[in-house]
C-alpha cells in the first residue's frame, strides 16, 4: 500500500499569496518560499497524499517525464522531511 | 514583480506576527491572563480570500483591565520592552501600550478606541461572544462577528483618512457581512457608548455611509471624532484629547503636558533627542519653534473639523 505523507500542521503555517505558498517553519521561525511546482503539490500534501499522486500531479500539470517528476517529488519531500515538516497520518 | 515580492514579504511578516501572537497568548494564559486577538489574522482570515495579501505588522491583544499589569509583566518576562517609556498618563494612548522585542510588536489593549464605557465593562461586553482561530501553530481567541464588525467601524473612525487599510477592511466587511451582523454590532455599540464613533467610521467613506443610515445611527459627531475622521495632523488630535478630558483641571493638564512634553515623549518623536542630555536639551529648545511652524496646519485641521460634520 502506497505510503501517505502529509504536512505536519503543528510545524508549519502558510498562506497562498499571488499563487505561491509562503510558509513559516514554526519551530525554526524561518520563512520557506515554496517554488511553483512545490505550490502545485501543496494542497495534496496538506490533505495527505502518496508520492505517486504527487508525481502524477506534476506530470499532468507541467507535462514532465515521469522520472523527472519523481526526482523532483523525492527532492521536495526530502527537504520537507529534513525540516520535520511531514508526518505519516 | 515588486508587487509580488512585497506581497510575499508582507505575508511572511504576517505569519511571524501570528506566531508571536500565539506565543504571547500562551504565556499570558499560563500566567492566568485571558487575551483576545484584535485585528490582524482575525480580519485577514475572515474577510480576505486565500491568495489575497492583507498585511499586518503587530499583534493587538485585548486583556481585562484588572489583568493589564500582570499582562505587562508577562511581556517583560518574554523579553518585550515598552516602545515609549517615560510618558506621562496624559501623553500615553489611553486604550493601549505598544511593546517590542526586536522586530516583534505587541499592542496590549486595556480597551478599544471609541468605547465610551469603562474598560472593565467594555471587556465584559466585547468578550461575551468569542471564537477560536487557528494561527501560528496554535490557537487564539478572537471577538465574535458583531464585535469584530463594530471594531472595524471604530478603527476606520480612529485612523480616518490617514490610512487606507482600515477603510478597505470596513468596505469589505460592509459588502460581505449580513445586515443582521451589523444590527448586532449597533446593539453592541449602544452598550459600549460607541454609537457616534461607529457612525463616524461608517460614514467616513461613501461605500459604507448608507449602512449607518440603515442602522439608524445618529448623524453628527463631536469634535474629537471629526478630527480623527478628517485625517487631522497628529498635533491637532491633541485638541481632541483636550476636548475629551473631563473637567477644567484635566483639560489644562493635557494642554500643559502637550506644550511641555516629557523627555520620553520627545525621545519617541525625535531620534536626535535620544543622543544624550545635551541633545535632549536642544530638542526642548526646538520644540516651541517646531510647534509654531506646525501651528497653521493644526489650526487648518481644527477649522476643517469644526466645519465638517462627520455624520452629515
Boltz contact constraints between the chains, C-beta under 6 A:
constraints:
  - contact:
      token1: [A, 10]
      token2: [B, 137]
      max_distance: 6.0
  - contact:
      token1: [A, 13]
      token2: [B, 15]
      max_distance: 6.0
  - contact:
      token1: [A, 13]
      token2: [B, 136]
      max_distance: 6.0
  - contact:
      token1: [A, 13]
      token2: [B, 137]
      max_distance: 6.0
  - contact:
      token1: [A, 15]
      token2: [B, 11]
      max_distance: 6.0
  - contact:
      token1: [A, 16]
      token2: [B, 50]
      max_distance: 6.0
  - contact:
      token1: [A, 16]
      token2: [B, 51]
      max_distance: 6.0
  - contact:
      token1: [A, 17]
      token2: [B, 7]
      max_distance: 6.0
  - contact:
      token1: [A, 17]
      token2: [B, 11]
      max_distance: 6.0
  - contact:
      token1: [A, 17]
      token2: [B, 53]
      max_distance: 6.0
  - contact:
      token1: [A, 18]
      token2: [B, 4]
      max_distance: 6.0
  - contact:
      token1: [A, 18]
      token2: [B, 7]
      max_distance: 6.0
  - contact:
      token1: [A, 22]
      token2: [B, 8]
      max_distance: 6.0
  - contact:
      token1: [A, 22]
      token2: [B, 11]
      max_distance: 6.0
  - contact:
      token1: [A, 22]
      token2: [B, 12]
      max_distance: 6.0
  - contact:
      token1: [A, 24]
      token2: [B, 15]
      max_distance: 6.0
  - contact:
      token1: [A, 26]
      token2: [B, 137]
      max_distance: 6.0
  - contact:
      token1: [A, 31]
      token2: [B, 12]
      max_distance: 6.0
